[in-house]
């Protein structure tokens, strides 16, 4: 429901680029969170597996990663209108706990989910950089006009007067168009 409510905000549903930008901006924090879950849970689970508690930690890590893949399915449906295959349901397995676990582990969908969740963090970094890159062309001139001071060098251009600030701002607008097309891809 969270993704659907964000996607139904004014402008997001009607303007595809805004929906894609929100998708790209949310990829990084979600990818980072599940990367931390995987690394911390995996390391802690393996380190404590000789005690026995590590097996439970690894199982919880595994379950959290599959839950994250389900979150990603709903996010992909809400923002990109992409319907990814359904998750392997635990209720469809038969037998005792060990055989049911083995059936889930053998599912190709489970391993695709893990691969997707592993790639979400690095792809989220790229998406975040792609979406925020044109902003640097806007912040420099805005800070110059508001505070009257230089806020760094943009592509070797130091904003020292209003004309340069306007040129950099225009360059940012020109750069926003191809970036919007890349985000849409």
Secondary structure as GFF3:
##gff-version 3
##sequence-region A 1 185
A	DSSP	alpha_helix	2	7	.	.	.	ID=ss1
A	DSSP	alpha_helix	16	47	.	.	.	ID=ss2
A	DSSP	alpha_helix	53	80	.	.	.	ID=ss3
A	DSSP	three_ten_helix	90	92	.	.	.	ID=ss4
A	DSSP	alpha_helix	97	106	.	.	.	ID=ss5
A	DSSP	alpha_helix	108	133	.	.	.	ID=ss6
A	DSSP	alpha_helix	135	147	.	.	.	ID=ss7
A	DSSP	beta_strand	153	154	.	.	.	ID=ss8
A	DSSP	beta_strand	157	158	.	.	.	ID=ss9
A	DSSP	alpha_helix	162	184	.	.	.	ID=ss10
###
